Amino acid sequence: MTQDTLSAFFGWLTVLHLGLFTLSAVLMLLMQDWAAGLHARMFGLAPADVSLTNYRWLGTYKLLILTTALGPWAALQLI
């Protein structure tokens, strides 16, 4: 693969991941009570625990985006 192909791949991968992250964050903000209640009933957790788990998941996903998509794209742009 050429550098341009890899750069385009990681660029679009970053855009895709950031779009999915944004959609997830917005949906969690808009439907927080409903989703927390649903998952609390499904898994026998307190709604506060579900909200904390969702918050941790978003943070972990953000780090995953930075290390597997945005980081390689930025490194290829510097070359």
MODELLER restraints for C-alpha pairs under 7 A, 6 or more apart:
rsr = mdl.restraints
at = mdl.atoms
rsr.add(forms.Gaussian(group=physical.xy_distance, feature=features.Distance(at['CA:7:A'], at['CA:73:A']), mean=5.68, stdev=0.5))
rsr.add(forms.Gaussian(group=physical.xy_distance, feature=features.Distance(at['CA:7:A'], at['CA:76:A']), mean=6.00, stdev=0.5))
rsr.add(forms.Gaussian(group=physical.xy_distance, feature=features.Distance(at['CA:10:A'], at['CA:69:A']), mean=5.54, stdev=0.5))
rsr.add(forms.Gaussian(group=physical.xy_distance, feature=features.Distance(at['CA:10:A'], at['CA:72:A']), mean=6.79, stdev=0.5))
rsr.add(forms.Gaussian(group=physical.xy_distance, feature=features.Distance(at['CA:10:A'], at['CA:73:A']), mean=5.14, stdev=0.5))
rsr.add(forms.Gaussian(group=physical.xy_distance, feature=features.Distance(at['CA:11:A'], at['CA:73:A']), mean=5.87, stdev=0.5))
rsr.add(forms.Gaussian(group=physical.xy_distance, feature=features.Distance(at['CA:13:A'], at['CA:69:A']), mean=6.10, stdev=0.5))
rsr.add(forms.Gaussian(group=physical.xy_distance, feature=features.Distance(at['CA:14:A'], at['CA:65:A']), mean=6.93, stdev=0.5))
rsr.add(forms.Gaussian(group=physical.xy_distance, feature=features.Distance(at['CA:14:A'], at['CA:69:A']), mean=5.14, stdev=0.5))
rsr.add(forms.Gaussian(group=physical.xy_distance, feature=features.Distance(at['CA:14:A'], at['CA:70:A']), mean=5.65, stdev=0.5))
rsr.add(forms.Gaussian(group=physical.xy_distance, feature=features.Distance(at['CA:17:A'], at['CA:65:A']), mean=6.53, stdev=0.5))
rsr.add(forms.Gaussian(group=physical.xy_distance, feature=features.Distance(at['CA:36:A'], at['CA:47:A']), mean=5.09, stdev=0.5))
rsr.add(forms.Gaussian(group=physical.xy_distance, feature=features.Distance(at['CA:36:A'], at['CA:50:A']), mean=5.58, stdev=0.5))
rsr.add(forms.Gaussian(group=physical.xy_distance, feature=features.Distance(at['CA:36:A'], at['CA:51:A']), mean=6.25, stdev=0.5))
rsr.add(forms.Gaussian(group=physical.xy_distance, feature=features.Distance(at['CA:37:A'], at['CA:47:A']), mean=5.91, stdev=0.5))
rsr.add(forms.Gaussian(group=physical.xy_distance, feature=features.Distance(at['CA:39:A'], at['CA:50:A']), mean=6.87, stdev=0.5))
rsr.add(forms.Gaussian(group=physical.xy_distance, feature=features.Distance(at['CA:40:A'], at['CA:46:A']), mean=5.63, stdev=0.5))
rsr.add(forms.Gaussian(group=physical.xy_distance, feature=features.Distance(at['CA:40:A'], at['CA:47:A']), mean=5.47, stdev=0.5))
rsr.add(forms.Gaussian(group=physical.xy_distance, feature=features.Distance(at['CA:40:A'], at['CA:50:A']), mean=6.47, stdev=0.5))
